[in-house]
Amino acid sequence: MLAKKTSKNQITLPKEIVKAFPDAEYFDVTVRDNTIRLTPVKITPAPSSLDRVREKMKKFGLSEKEVGEAIQWARSRKR
């Protein structure tokens, strides 16, 4: 398949490729050995990531106060 780069550095993906990834809206782009690689990725909203962090804190029995104190301690050691 052939794709052409436009004057605005954009490339349109061929229909066959788009059909293979119907749910992909974003792609991670990497270059390796003179090859461009597109990998479909799913963007996770920030609130759900924060919820997972809070779940892990609960699992380990950590309070927000303890985490805050740990952050403050770590920051004080860098000085």
N, CA, C and O atoms as CSV, one atom per row, in Angstrom:
chain,resi,resn,atom,element,x,y,z
A,1,MET,N,N,0.840,-1.175,0.000
A,1,MET,CA,C,0.000,0.000,0.000
A,1,MET,C,C,0.885,1.238,0.000
A,1,MET,O,O,2.005,1.220,0.510
A,2,LEU,N,N,0.376,2.282,-0.565
A,2,LEU,CA,C,1.120,3.514,-0.695
A,2,LEU,C,C,0.364,4.638,0.002
A,2,LEU,O,O,-0.856,4.749,-0.127
A,3,ALA,N,N,1.094,5.469,0.741
A,3,ALA,CA,C,0.511,6.653,1.373
A,3,ALA,C,C,1.406,7.833,1.048
A,3,ALA,O,O,2.630,7.703,1.022
A,4,LYS,N,N,0.799,8.985,0.799
A,4,LYS,CA,C,1.557,10.174,0.431
A,4,LYS,C,C,1.534,11.192,1.566
A,4,LYS,O,O,0.494,11.439,2.177
A,5,LYS,N,N,2.696,11.775,1.835
A,5,LYS,CA,C,2.797,12.834,2.835
A,5,LYS,C,C,2.399,14.147,2.169
A,5,LYS,O,O,2.876,14.460,1.078
A,6,THR,N,N,1.525,14.918,2.822
A,6,THR,CA,C,1.070,16.191,2.257
A,6,THR,C,C,2.053,17.307,2.608
A,6,THR,O,O,3.013,17.099,3.350
A,7,SER,N,N,1.796,18.481,2.064
A,7,SER,CA,C,2.651,19.637,2.355
A,7,SER,C,C,2.587,20.038,3.831
A,7,SER,O,O,3.464,20.750,4.320
A,8,LYS,N,N,1.551,19.583,4.536
A,8,LYS,CA,C,1.407,19.863,5.972
A,8,LYS,C,C,1.882,18.691,6.823
A,8,LYS,O,O,1.532,18.588,7.999
A,9,ASN,N,N,2.678,17.809,6.227
A,9,ASN,CA,C,3.248,16.639,6.920
A,9,ASN,C,C,2.185,15.700,7.474
A,9,ASN,O,O,2.359,15.141,8.557
A,10,GLN,N,N,1.109,15.523,6.761
A,10,GLN,CA,C,0.059,14.601,7.167
A,10,GLN,C,C,0.028,13.417,6.211
A,10,GLN,O,O,0.325,13.547,5.023
A,11,ILE,N,N,-0.336,12.260,6.755
A,11,ILE,CA,C,-0.465,11.046,5.952
A,11,ILE,C,C,-1.853,10.471,6.197
A,11,ILE,O,O,-2.286,10.338,7.342
A,12,THR,N,N,-2.542,10.136,5.126
A,12,THR,CA,C,-3.844,9.490,5.236
A,12,THR,C,C,-3.629,7.986,5.197
A,12,THR,O,O,-2.965,7.459,4.305
A,13,LEU,N,N,-4.204,7.306,6.182
A,13,LEU,CA,C,-4.071,5.852,6.217
A,13,LEU,C,C,-4.995,5.217,5.179
A,13,LEU,O,O,-6.138,5.647,5.026
A,14,PRO,N,N,-4.517,4.207,4.472
A,14,PRO,CA,C,-5.369,3.509,3.501
A,14,PRO,C,C,-6.576,2.857,4.192
A,14,PRO,O,O,-6.491,2.453,5.352
A,15,LYS,N,N,-7.689,2.761,3.474
A,15,LYS,CA,C,-8.922,2.205,4.038
A,15,LYS,C,C,-8.726,0.815,4.634
A,15,LYS,O,O,-9.302,0.497,5.674
A,16,GLU,N,N,-7.919,-0.011,3.981
A,16,GLU,CA,C,-7.694,-1.382,4.470
A,16,GLU,C,C,-7.059,-1.369,5.858
A,16,GLU,O,O,-7.379,-2.201,6.706
A,17,ILE,N,N,-6.164,-0.424,6.078
A,17,ILE,CA,C,-5.504,-0.318,7.387
A,17,ILE,C,C,-6.504,0.176,8.432
A,17,ILE,O,O,-6.565,-0.364,9.537
A,18,VAL,N,N,-7.273,1.183,8.093
A,18,VAL,CA,C,-8.258,1.749,9.022
A,18,VAL,C,C,-9.289,0.692,9.406
A,18,VAL,O,O,-9.701,0.618,10.563
A,19,LYS,N,N,-9.704,-0.120,8.447
A,19,LYS,CA,C,-10.680,-1.184,8.735
A,19,LYS,C,C,-10.132,-2.209,9.724
A,19,LYS,O,O,-10.890,-2.803,10.491
A,20,ALA,N,N,-8.820,-2.416,9.708
A,20,ALA,CA,C,-8.208,-3.396,10.610
A,20,ALA,C,C,-8.194,-2.912,12.061
A,20,ALA,O,O,-8.056,-3.715,12.984
A,21,PHE,N,N,-8.340,-1.588,12.264
A,21,PHE,CA,C,-8.319,-1.012,13.608
A,21,PHE,C,C,-9.516,-0.074,13.779
A,21,PHE,O,O,-9.329,1.136,13.900
A,22,PRO,N,N,-10.737,-0.605,13.791
A,22,PRO,CA,C,-11.937,0.241,13.794
A,22,PRO,C,C,-12.093,1.106,15.047
A,22,PRO,O,O,-12.698,2.176,14.979
A,23,ASP,N,N,-11.564,0.665,16.179
A,23,ASP,CA,C,-11.740,1.425,17.421
A,23,ASP,C,C,-10.570,2.349,17.726
A,23,ASP,O,O,-10.619,3.096,18.703
A,24,ALA,N,N,-9.518,2.314,16.911
A,24,ALA,CA,C,-8.327,3.117,17.191
A,24,ALA,C,C,-8.514,4.552,16.734
A,24,ALA,O,O,-8.828,4.823,15.575
A,25,GLU,N,N,-8.314,5.461,17.675
A,25,GLU,CA,C,-8.383,6.887,17.357
A,25,GLU,C,C,-6.996,7.517,17.457
A,25,GLU,O,O,-6.692,8.491,16.769
A,26,TYR,N,N,-6.155,6.943,18.331
A,26,TYR,CA,C,-4.803,7.448,18.536
A,26,TYR,C,C,-3.793,6.334,18.266
A,26,TYR,O,O,-4.074,5.152,18.463
A,27,PHE,N,N,-2.614,6.747,17.811
A,27,PHE,CA,C,-1.529,5.807,17.532
A,27,PHE,C,C,-0.236,6.335,18.137
A,27,PHE,O,O,0.043,7.532,18.078
A,28,ASP,N,N,0.546,5.441,18.716
A,28,ASP,CA,C,1.891,5.771,19.155
A,28,ASP,C,C,2.790,5.638,17.931
A,28,ASP,O,O,2.740,4.623,17.237
A,29,VAL,N,N,3.605,6.644,17.662
A,29,VAL,CA,C,4.452,6.642,16.470
A,29,VAL,C,C,5.905,6.500,16.900
A,29,VAL,O,O,6.397,7.291,17.705
A,30,THR,N,N,6.596,5.492,16.363
A,30,THR,CA,C,8.012,5.295,16.654
A,30,THR,C,C,8.772,5.077,15.351
A,30,THR,O,O,8.201,4.685,14.333
A,31,VAL,N,N,10.061,5.338,15.410
A,31,VAL,CA,C,10.937,5.114,14.258
A,31,VAL,C,C,12.034,4.157,14.688
A,31,VAL,O,O,12.680,4.357,15.717
A,32,ARG,N,N,12.240,3.117,13.892
A,32,ARG,CA,C,13.279,2.134,14.188
A,32,ARG,C,C,13.781,1.545,12.876
A,32,ARG,O,O,12.996,1.101,12.039
A,33,ASP,N,N,15.082,1.548,12.713
A,33,ASP,CA,C,15.696,0.995,11.507
A,33,ASP,C,C,15.074,1.562,10.237
A,33,ASP,O,O,14.744,0.822,9.310
A,34,ASN,N,N,14.921,2.874,10.204
A,34,ASN,CA,C,14.390,3.571,9.034
A,34,ASN,C,C,12.952,3.154,8.687
A,34,ASN,O,O,12.537,3.221,7.530
A,35,THR,N,N,12.196,2.722,9.716
A,35,THR,CA,C,10.807,2.305,9.536
A,35,THR,C,C,9.925,3.073,10.519
A,35,THR,O,O,10.264,3.207,11.695
A,36,ILE,N,N,8.800,3.570,10.031
A,36,ILE,CA,C,7.819,4.237,10.887
A,36,ILE,C,C,6.826,3.183,11.353
A,36,ILE,O,O,6.280,2.429,10.547
A,37,ARG,N,N,6.597,3.138,12.659
A,37,ARG,CA,C,5.678,2.136,13.213
A,37,ARG,C,C,4.547,2.841,13.953
A,37,ARG,O,O,4.792,3.684,14.816
A,38,LEU,N,N,3.312,2.493,13.613
A,38,LEU,CA,C,2.124,3.016,14.284
A,38,LEU,C,C,1.527,1.909,15.150
A,38,LEU,O,O,1.241,0.818,14.656
A,39,THR,N,N,1.342,2.186,16.425
A,39,THR,CA,C,0.751,1.218,17.340
A,39,THR,C,C,-0.512,1.826,17.932
A,39,THR,O,O,-0.439,2.878,18.568
A,40,PRO,N,N,-1.671,1.195,17.741
A,40,PRO,CA,C,-2.903,1.753,18.312
A,40,PRO,C,C,-2.816,1.811,19.835
A,40,PRO,O,O,-2.348,0.871,20.477
A,41,VAL,N,N,-3.270,2.915,20.398
A,41,VAL,CA,C,-3.294,3.063,21.851
A,41,VAL,C,C,-4.665,3.534,22.287
A,41,VAL,O,O,-5.403,4.152,21.521
A,42,LYS,N,N,-4.991,3.230,23.532
A,42,LYS,CA,C,-6.245,3.681,24.108
A,42,LYS,C,C,-5.911,4.703,25.190
A,42,LYS,O,O,-5.155,4.408,26.115
A,43,ILE,N,N,-6.466,5.881,25.075
A,43,ILE,CA,C,-6.223,6.947,26.036
A,43,ILE,C,C,-7.160,6.739,27.224
A,43,ILE,O,O,-8.372,6.606,27.054
A,44,THR,N,N,-6.586,6.712,28.428
A,44,THR,CA,C,-7.367,6.530,29.640
A,44,THR,C,C,-7.595,7.885,30.293
A,44,THR,O,O,-6.635,8.612,30.551
A,45,PRO,N,N,-8.826,8.232,30.561
A,45,PRO,CA,C,-9.097,9.517,31.215
A,45,PRO,C,C,-8.418,9.609,32.580
A,45,PRO,O,O,-8.304,8.610,33.290
A,46,ALA,N,N,-7.979,10.787,32.937
A,46,ALA,CA,C,-7.270,11.005,34.202
A,46,ALA,C,C,-8.058,10.544,35.427
A,46,ALA,O,O,-7.469,9.914,36.305
A,47,PRO,N,N,-9.362,10.824,35.533
A,47,PRO,CA,C,-10.078,10.400,36.738
A,47,PRO,C,C,-10.009,8.904,36.985
A,47,PRO,O,O,-9.900,8.491,38.140
A,48,SER,N,N,-10.067,8.077,35.955
A,48,SER,CA,C,-10.014,6.641,36.190
A,48,SER,C,C,-8.620,6.218,36.644
A,48,SER,O,O,-8.488,5.278,37.428
A,49,SER,N,N,-7.577,6.901,36.161
A,49,SER,CA,C,-6.223,6.612,36.620
A,49,SER,C,C,-6.088,6.974,38.089
A,49,SER,O,O,-5.494,6.228,38.868
A,50,LEU,N,N,-6.640,8.119,38.464
A,50,LEU,CA,C,-6.602,8.550,39.857
A,50,LEU,C,C,-7.360,7.576,40.746
A,50,LEU,O,O,-6.929,7.286,41.863
A,51,ASP,N,N,-8.475,7.075,40.261
A,51,ASP,CA,C,-9.240,6.093,41.027
A,51,ASP,C,C,-8.416,4.836,41.277
A,51,ASP,O,O,-8.482,4.256,42.361
A,52,ARG,N,N,-7.634,4.408,40.271
A,52,ARG,CA,C,-6.792,3.218,40.454
A,52,ARG,C,C,-5.696,3.462,41.484
A,52,ARG,O,O,-5.352,2.569,42.259
A,53,VAL,N,N,-5.149,4.679,41.488
A,53,VAL,CA,C,-4.126,5.012,42.487
A,53,VAL,C,C,-4.738,4.959,43.879
A,53,VAL,O,O,-4.144,4.420,44.813
A,54,ARG,N,N,-5.930,5.524,44.003
A,54,ARG,CA,C,-6.594,5.505,45.314
A,54,ARG,C,C,-6.932,4.080,45.753
A,54,ARG,O,O,-6.864,3.768,46.942
A,55,GLU,N,N,-7.292,3.220,44.814
A,55,GLU,CA,C,-7.557,1.821,45.137
A,55,GLU,C,C,-6.297,1.144,45.655
A,55,GLU,O,O,-6.352,0.382,46.620
A,56,LYS,N,N,-5.161,1.417,45.017
A,56,LYS,CA,C,-3.892,0.827,45.474
A,56,LYS,C,C,-3.522,1.342,46.862
A,56,LYS,O,O,-3.032,0.586,47.700
A,57,MET,N,N,-3.758,2.638,47.101
A,57,MET,CA,C,-3.474,3.195,48.424
A,57,MET,C,C,-4.304,2.475,49.478
A,57,MET,O,O,-3.809,2.125,50.549
A,58,LYS,N,N,-5.570,2.263,49.154
A,58,LYS,CA,C,-6.462,1.572,50.092
A,58,LYS,C,C,-5.999,0.136,50.318
A,58,LYS,O,O,-6.017,-0.361,51.445
A,59,LYS,N,N,-5.586,-0.524,49.245
A,59,LYS,CA,C,-5.116,-1.905,49.326
A,59,LYS,C,C,-3.912,-2.030,50.268
A,59,LYS,O,O,-3.795,-2.997,51.021
A,60,PHE,N,N,-3.016,-1.027,50.209
A,60,PHE,CA,C,-1.822,-1.056,51.052
A,60,PHE,C,C,-2.041,-0.399,52.406
A,60,PHE,O,O,-1.116,-0.317,53.214
A,61,GLY,N,N,-3.257,0.068,52.659
A,61,GLY,CA,C,-3.576,0.665,53.949
A,61,GLY,C,C,-2.972,2.043,54.150
A,61,GLY,O,O,-2.691,2.435,55.282
A,62,LEU,N,N,-2.767,2.787,53.066
A,62,LEU,CA,C,-2.179,4.121,53.141
A,62,LEU,C,C,-3.262,5.188,53.093
A,62,LEU,O,O,-4.202,5.106,52.302
A,63,SER,N,N,-3.114,6.190,53.952
A,63,SER,CA,C,-4.048,7.314,53.920
A,63,SER,C,C,-3.452,8.424,53.056
A,63,SER,O,O,-2.255,8.423,52.766
A,64,GLU,N,N,-4.291,9.363,52.654
A,64,GLU,CA,C,-3.802,10.496,51.868
A,64,GLU,C,C,-2.790,11.303,52.677
A,64,GLU,O,O,-1.834,11.846,52.124
A,65,LYS,N,N,-3.006,11.375,53.983
A,65,LYS,CA,C,-2.080,12.098,54.861
A,65,LYS,C,C,-0.707,11.435,54.842
A,65,LYS,O,O,0.311,12.123,54.760
A,66,GLU,N,N,-0.670,10.116,54.916
A,66,GLU,CA,C,0.607,9.390,54.899
A,66,GLU,C,C,1.345,9.581,53.571
A,66,GLU,O,O,2.565,9.743,53.543
A,67,VAL,N,N,0.601,9.560,52.497
A,67,VAL,CA,C,1.217,9.763,51.180
A,67,VAL,C,C,1.767,11.181,51.093
A,67,VAL,O,O,2.871,11.390,50.590
A,68,GLY,N,N,1.005,12.155,51.581
A,68,GLY,CA,C,1.465,13.543,51.592
A,68,GLY,C,C,2.741,13.713,52.408
A,68,GLY,O,O,3.659,14.431,52.009
A,69,GLU,N,N,2.785,13.038,53.563
A,69,GLU,CA,C,3.983,13.098,54.404
A,69,GLU,C,C,5.176,12.445,53.709
A,69,GLU,O,O,6.298,12.941,53.808
A,70,ALA,N,N,4.942,11.353,53.018
A,70,ALA,CA,C,6.024,10.676,52.296
A,70,ALA,C,C,6.561,11.560,51.170
A,70,ALA,O,O,7.770,11.617,50.942
A,71,ILE,N,N,5.673,12.238,50.478
A,71,ILE,CA,C,6.096,13.148,49.406
A,71,ILE,C,C,6.908,14.297,49.988
A,71,ILE,O,O,7.952,14.668,49.451
A,72,GLN,N,N,6.420,14.857,51.089
A,72,GLN,CA,C,7.134,15.966,51.731
A,72,GLN,C,C,8.520,15.499,52.187
A,72,GLN,O,O,9.499,16.224,52.005
A,73,TRP,N,N,8.619,14.323,52.767
A,73,TRP,CA,C,9.906,13.779,53.204
A,73,TRP,C,C,10.852,13.599,52.016
A,73,TRP,O,O,12.022,13.974,52.092
A,74,ALA,N,N,10.346,13.024,50.915
A,74,ALA,CA,C,11.183,12.800,49.741
A,74,ALA,C,C,11.675,14.113,49.143
A,74,ALA,O,O,12.828,14.211,48.724
A,75,ARG,N,N,10.822,15.103,49.103
A,75,ARG,CA,C,11.210,16.401,48.554
A,75,ARG,C,C,12.247,17.093,49.444
A,75,ARG,O,O,13.125,17.794,48.940
A,76,SER,N,N,12.150,16.903,50.745
A,76,SER,CA,C,13.092,17.549,51.665
A,76,SER,C,C,14.488,16.944,51.545
A,76,SER,O,O,15.472,17.613,51.861
A,77,ARG,N,N,14.595,15.708,51.101
A,77,ARG,CA,C,15.887,15.038,50.988
A,77,ARG,C,C,16.653,15.488,49.746
A,77,ARG,O,O,17.867,15.294,49.678
A,78,LYS,N,N,15.987,16.073,48.781
A,78,LYS,CA,C,16.653,16.510,47.553
A,78,LYS,C,C,17.450,17.791,47.728
A,78,LYS,O,O,18.305,18.114,46.903
A,79,ARG,N,N,17.185,18.492,48.757
A,79,ARG,CA,C,17.832,19.794,48.961
A,79,ARG,C,C,19.215,19.674,49.468
A,79,ARG,O,O,19.882,20.685,49.687
